[in-house]
Amino acid sequence: MLEKFKKWFYEWQNGHPFLLHEEVIIVCNTRTEEEFLHLNDVEIQKLIQIRVIDMYKNKYPNAKKYSLKFKKK
C-alpha cells in the first residue's frame, strides 16, 4: 500500500514518465522547426504550452482538468 502511494505521489508531482518523454519530443520538435526560428524564447514557450495541452487533450479527451494552468485569450 505504501509503495502504491509513493508511485501515485511521484506521478502526481512529476507526471507520467511516458508523457514526459512525449513532452520532450514536442519541445525538441518545436525548437528545431524552421518556421519558428524567428520566435523569441517566450513565444516558443507559449507555443510549446499550447502543443502540450493539445497532446493531453488528445490522449485524455474525457478528463475534466489538465495539469497545466494556461488560459487561452
KOLSE-39931 format. One record per residue: x, y, z of N, C-alpha, C in turn; residue number from 1. Coordinates in steps of 0.02 Angstrom, whole numbers, plus 50000, padded with zeros to 5 digits. Example, Ala and Ser with C-alpha at 12.3 -4.5 7.8 and 13.67 -1.06 7.14 Angstrom:
2
<atom n_c1="50660" n_c2="49716" n_c3="50390" ca_c1="50615" ca_c2="49775" ca_c3="50390" c_c1="50660" c_c2="49835" c_c3="50390" resi="1"/>
<atom n_c1="50642" n_c2="49888" n_c3="50354" ca_c1="50684" ca_c2="49947" ca_c3="50357" c_c1="50645" c_c2="50002" c_c3="50394" resi="2"/>
END
This chain:
73
<atom n_c1="50041" n_c2="49940" n_c3="50000" ca_c1="50000" ca_c2="50000" ca_c3="50000" c_c1="50044" c_c2="50063" c_c3="50000" resi="1"/>
<atom n_c1="50097" n_c2="50063" n_c3="50038" ca_c1="50142" ca_c2="50120" ca_c3="50041" c_c1="50177" c_c2="50131" c_c3="49974" resi="2"/>
<atom n_c1="50196" n_c2="50077" n_c3="49941" ca_c1="50229" ca_c2="50083" ca_c3="49876" c_c1="50181" c_c2="50112" c_c3="49824" resi="3"/>
<atom n_c1="50118" n_c2="50093" n_c3="49828" ca_c1="50068" ca_c2="50119" ca_c3="49782" c_c1="50058" c_c2="50194" c_c3="49793" resi="4"/>
<atom n_c1="50058" n_c2="50215" n_c3="49855" ca_c1="50052" ca_c2="50286" ca_c3="49871" c_c1="50114" c_c2="50324" c_c3="49847" resi="5"/>
<atom n_c1="50173" n_c2="50296" n_c3="49857" ca_c1="50235" ca_c2="50329" ca_c3="49834" c_c1="50233" c_c2="50339" c_c3="49758" resi="6"/>
<atom n_c1="50211" n_c2="50287" n_c3="49722" ca_c1="50207" ca_c2="50292" ca_c3="49649" c_c1="50156" c_c2="50345" c_c3="49629" resi="7"/>
<atom n_c1="50097" n_c2="50345" n_c3="49661" ca_c1="50047" ca_c2="50395" ca_c3="49645" c_c1="50073" c_c2="50465" c_c3="49659" resi="8"/>
<atom n_c1="50106" n_c2="50475" n_c3="49716" ca_c1="50131" ca_c2="50541" ca_c3="49734" c_c1="50185" c_c2="50564" c_c3="49685" resi="9"/>
<atom n_c1="50229" n_c2="50518" n_c3="49664" ca_c1="50281" ca_c2="50536" ca_c3="49616" c_c1="50249" c_c2="50557" c_c3="49550" resi="10"/>
<atom n_c1="50200" n_c2="50519" n_c3="49526" ca_c1="50167" ca_c2="50535" ca_c3="49463" c_c1="50127" c_c2="50600" c_c3="49468" resi="11"/>
<atom n_c1="50098" n_c2="50613" n_c3="49526" ca_c1="50060" ca_c2="50674" ca_c3="49536" c_c1="50107" c_c2="50734" c_c3="49534" resi="12"/>
<atom n_c1="50165" n_c2="50726" n_c3="49565" ca_c1="50213" ca_c2="50781" ca_c3="49569" c_c1="50252" c_c2="50790" c_c3="49504" resi="13"/>
<atom n_c1="50272" n_c2="50737" n_c3="49471" ca_c1="50317" ca_c2="50741" ca_c3="49414" c_c1="50285" c_c2="50722" c_c3="49347" resi="14"/>
<atom n_c1="50227" n_c2="50693" n_c3="49347" ca_c1="50194" ca_c2="50671" ca_c3="49286" c_c1="50212" c_c2="50599" c_c3="49269" resi="15"/>
<atom n_c1="50176" n_c2="50572" n_c3="49221" ca_c1="50189" ca_c2="50503" ca_c3="49199" c_c1="50252" c_c2="50502" c_c3="49157" resi="16"/>
<atom n_c1="50296" n_c2="50454" n_c3="49167" ca_c1="50359" ca_c2="50452" ca_c3="49128" c_c1="50348" c_c2="50449" c_c3="49053" resi="17"/>
<atom n_c1="50298" n_c2="50413" n_c3="49029" ca_c1="50289" ca_c2="50409" ca_c3="48957" c_c1="50263" c_c2="50475" c_c3="48929" resi="18"/>
<atom n_c1="50225" n_c2="50512" n_c3="48967" ca_c1="50202" ca_c2="50577" ca_c3="48943" c_c1="50258" c_c2="50629" c_c3="48945" resi="19"/>
<atom n_c1="50303" n_c2="50622" n_c3="48994" ca_c1="50360" ca_c2="50667" ca_c3="48997" c_c1="50403" c_c2="50658" c_c3="48935" resi="20"/>
<atom n_c1="50411" n_c2="50596" n_c3="48912" ca_c1="50450" ca_c2="50582" ca_c3="48852" c_c1="50417" c_c2="50616" c_c3="48791" resi="21"/>
<atom n_c1="50351" n_c2="50612" n_c3="48788" ca_c1="50316" ca_c2="50644" ca_c3="48732" c_c1="50321" c_c2="50720" c_c3="48736" resi="22"/>
<atom n_c1="50321" n_c2="50748" n_c3="48797" ca_c1="50330" ca_c2="50820" ca_c3="48804" c_c1="50399" c_c2="50841" c_c3="48780" resi="23"/>
<atom n_c1="50450" n_c2="50801" n_c3="48793" ca_c1="50518" ca_c2="50817" ca_c3="48770" c_c1="50521" c_c2="50816" c_c3="48694" resi="24"/>
<atom n_c1="50487" n_c2="50769" n_c3="48664" ca_c1="50485" ca_c2="50766" ca_c3="48590" c_c1="50452" c_c2="50829" c_c3="48563" resi="25"/>
<atom n_c1="50397" n_c2="50852" n_c3="48594" ca_c1="50364" ca_c2="50912" ca_c3="48572" c_c1="50410" c_c2="50972" c_c3="48578" resi="26"/>
<atom n_c1="50446" n_c2="50977" n_c3="48634" ca_c1="50492" ca_c2="51034" ca_c3="48644" c_c1="50547" c_c2="51033" c_c3="48591" resi="27"/>
<atom n_c1="50577" n_c2="50976" n_c3="48580" ca_c1="50632" ca_c2="50971" ca_c3="48531" c_c1="50608" c_c2="50986" c_c3="48461" resi="28"/>
<atom n_c1="50551" n_c2="50959" n_c3="48442" ca_c1="50524" ca_c2="50972" ca_c3="48375" c_c1="50506" c_c2="51045" c_c3="48365" resi="29"/>
<atom n_c1="50477" n_c2="51077" n_c3="48416" ca_c1="50458" ca_c2="51147" ca_c3="48410" c_c1="50520" c_c2="51191" c_c3="48405" resi="30"/>
<atom n_c1="50571" n_c2="51176" n_c3="48443" ca_c1="50632" ca_c2="51218" ca_c3="48442" c_c1="50671" c_c2="51210" c_c3="48377" resi="31"/>
<atom n_c1="50664" n_c2="51154" n_c3="48342" ca_c1="50704" ca_c2="51144" ca_c3="48282" c_c1="50666" c_c2="51157" c_c3="48217" resi="32"/>
<atom n_c1="50601" n_c2="51170" n_c3="48220" ca_c1="50563" ca_c2="51184" ca_c3="48159" c_c1="50584" c_c2="51252" c_c3="48131" resi="33"/>
<atom n_c1="50598" n_c2="51253" n_c3="48067" ca_c1="50623" ca_c2="51313" ca_c3="48034" c_c1="50573" c_c2="51371" c_c3="48035" resi="34"/>
<atom n_c1="50509" n_c2="51356" n_c3="48034" ca_c1="50459" ca_c2="51409" ca_c3="48032" c_c1="50453" c_c2="51446" c_c3="48098" resi="35"/>
<atom n_c1="50482" n_c2="51419" n_c3="48153" ca_c1="50479" ca_c2="51452" ca_c3="48218" c_c1="50546" c_c2="51479" c_c3="48241" resi="36"/>
<atom n_c1="50597" n_c2="51478" n_c3="48199" ca_c1="50663" ca_c2="51502" ca_c3="48219" c_c1="50665" c_c2="51577" c_c3="48233" resi="37"/>
<atom n_c1="50619" n_c2="51615" n_c3="48204" ca_c1="50618" ca_c2="51687" ca_c3="48215" c_c1="50585" c_c2="51707" c_c3="48281" resi="38"/>
<atom n_c1="50552" n_c2="51660" n_c3="48314" ca_c1="50518" ca_c2="51675" ca_c3="48378" c_c1="50569" c_c2="51680" c_c3="48435" resi="39"/>
<atom n_c1="50553" n_c2="51723" n_c3="48484" ca_c1="50596" ca_c2="51726" ca_c3="48543" c_c1="50577" c_c2="51671" c_c3="48592" resi="40"/>
<atom n_c1="50614" n_c2="51666" n_c3="48647" ca_c1="50603" ca_c2="51611" ca_c3="48694" c_c1="50533" c_c2="51612" c_c3="48726" resi="41"/>
<atom n_c1="50508" n_c2="51670" n_c3="48742" ca_c1="50442" ca_c2="51675" ca_c3="48774" c_c1="50388" c_c2="51650" c_c3="48726" resi="42"/>
<atom n_c1="50393" n_c2="51670" n_c3="48663" ca_c1="50343" ca_c2="51649" ca_c3="48614" c_c1="50347" c_c2="51574" c_c3="48601" resi="43"/>
<atom n_c1="50407" n_c2="51546" n_c3="48600" ca_c1="50416" ca_c2="51474" ca_c3="48591" c_c1="50388" c_c2="51437" c_c3="48651" resi="44"/>
<atom n_c1="50398" n_c2="51462" n_c3="48711" ca_c1="50371" ca_c2="51430" ca_c3="48771" c_c1="50295" c_c2="51429" c_c3="48769" resi="45"/>
<atom n_c1="50264" n_c2="51482" n_c3="48747" ca_c1="50190" ca_c2="51484" ca_c3="48742" c_c1="50166" c_c2="51433" c_c3="48690" resi="46"/>
<atom n_c1="50201" n_c2="51429" n_c3="48634" ca_c1="50184" ca_c2="51381" ca_c3="48582" c_c1="50191" c_c2="51309" c_c3="48608" resi="47"/>
<atom n_c1="50244" n_c2="51296" n_c3="48646" ca_c1="50254" ca_c2="51230" ca_c3="48675" c_c1="50198" c_c2="51214" c_c3="48724" resi="48"/>
<atom n_c1="50178" n_c2="51262" n_c3="48765" ca_c1="50123" ca_c2="51251" ca_c3="48811" c_c1="50059" c_c2="51232" c_c3="48774" resi="49"/>
<atom n_c1="50045" n_c2="51267" n_c3="48720" ca_c1="49985" ca_c2="51251" ca_c3="48681" c_c1="49989" c_c2="51181" c_c3="48653" resi="50"/>
<atom n_c1="50047" n_c2="51162" n_c3="48626" ca_c1="50055" ca_c2="51096" ca_c3="48597" c_c1="50050" c_c2="51040" c_c3="48649" resi="51"/>
<atom n_c1="50078" n_c2="51053" n_c3="48708" ca_c1="50074" ca_c2="51002" ca_c3="48762" c_c1="50003" c_c2="50994" c_c3="48786" resi="52"/>
<atom n_c1="49967" n_c2="51049" n_c3="48794" ca_c1="49896" ca_c2="51045" ca_c3="48815" c_c1="49856" c_c2="51007" c_c3="48763" resi="53"/>
<atom n_c1="49868" n_c2="51020" n_c3="48699" ca_c1="49833" ca_c2="50983" ca_c3="48646" c_c1="49849" c_c2="50909" c_c3="48649" resi="54"/>
<atom n_c1="49912" n_c2="50892" n_c3="48664" ca_c1="49931" ca_c2="50822" ca_c3="48669" c_c1="49892" c_c2="50788" c_c3="48726" resi="55"/>
<atom n_c1="49887" n_c2="50822" n_c3="48783" ca_c1="49849" ca_c2="50794" ca_c3="48839" c_c1="49775" c_c2="50788" c_c3="48822" resi="56"/>
<atom n_c1="49747" n_c2="50838" n_c3="48789" ca_c1="49677" ca_c2="50835" ca_c3="48770" c_c1="49663" c_c2="50778" c_c3="48722" resi="57"/>
<atom n_c1="49710" n_c2="50765" n_c3="48676" ca_c1="49701" ca_c2="50710" ca_c3="48629" c_c1="49707" c_c2="50642" c_c3="48664" resi="58"/>
<atom n_c1="49751" n_c2="50636" n_c3="48713" ca_c1="49761" ca_c2="50572" ca_c3="48748" c_c1="49705" c_c2="50559" c_c3="48798" resi="59"/>
<atom n_c1="49681" n_c2="50612" n_c3="48831" ca_c1="49630" ca_c2="50605" ca_c3="48883" c_c1="49572" c_c2="50653" c_c3="48867" resi="60"/>
<atom n_c1="49531" n_c2="50638" n_c3="48817" ca_c1="49478" ca_c2="50684" ca_c3="48797" c_c1="49423" c_c2="50692" c_c3="48849" resi="61"/>
<atom n_c1="49414" n_c2="50643" n_c3="48893" ca_c1="49360" ca_c2="50647" ca_c3="48943" c_c1="49382" c_c2="50677" c_c3="49009" resi="62"/>
<atom n_c1="49446" n_c2="50695" n_c3="49014" ca_c1="49470" ca_c2="50725" ca_c3="49077" c_c1="49439" c_c2="50794" c_c3="49086" resi="63"/>
<atom n_c1="49421" n_c2="50809" n_c3="49147" ca_c1="49389" ca_c2="50874" ca_c3="49161" c_c1="49441" c_c2="50928" c_c3="49175" resi="64"/>
<atom n_c1="49501" n_c2="50908" n_c3="49194" ca_c1="49551" ca_c2="50957" ca_c3="49214" c_c1="49619" c_c2="50935" c_c3="49188" resi="65"/>
<atom n_c1="49658" n_c2="50982" n_c3="49165" ca_c1="49725" ca_c2="50967" ca_c3="49142" c_c1="49775" c_c2="50999" c_c3="49190" resi="66"/>
<atom n_c1="49834" n_c2="50969" n_c3="49196" ca_c1="49881" ca_c2="50990" ca_c3="49248" c_c1="49912" c_c2="51058" c_c3="49232" resi="67"/>
<atom n_c1="49915" n_c2="51079" n_c3="49170" ca_c1="49945" ca_c2="51143" ca_c3="49154" c_c1="49895" c_c2="51198" c_c3="49164" resi="68"/>
<atom n_c1="49916" n_c2="51252" n_c3="49195" ca_c1="49874" ca_c2="51310" ca_c3="49205" c_c1="49888" c_c2="51359" c_c3="49149" resi="69"/>
<atom n_c1="49844" n_c2="51359" n_c3="49100" ca_c1="49854" ca_c2="51401" ca_c3="49041" c_c1="49786" c_c2="51422" c_c3="49015" resi="70"/>
<atom n_c1="49777" n_c2="51486" n_c3="49007" ca_c1="49713" ca_c2="51512" ca_c3="48983" c_c1="49722" c_c2="51538" c_c3="48912" resi="71"/>
<atom n_c1="49677" n_c2="51518" n_c3="48868" ca_c1="49678" ca_c2="51545" ca_c3="48800" c_c1="49642" c_c2="51612" c_c3="48800" resi="72"/>
<atom n_c1="49671" n_c2="51659" n_c3="48765" ca_c1="49641" ca_c2="51726" ca_c3="48762" c_c1="49603" c_c2="51735" c_c3="48698" resi="73"/>
END
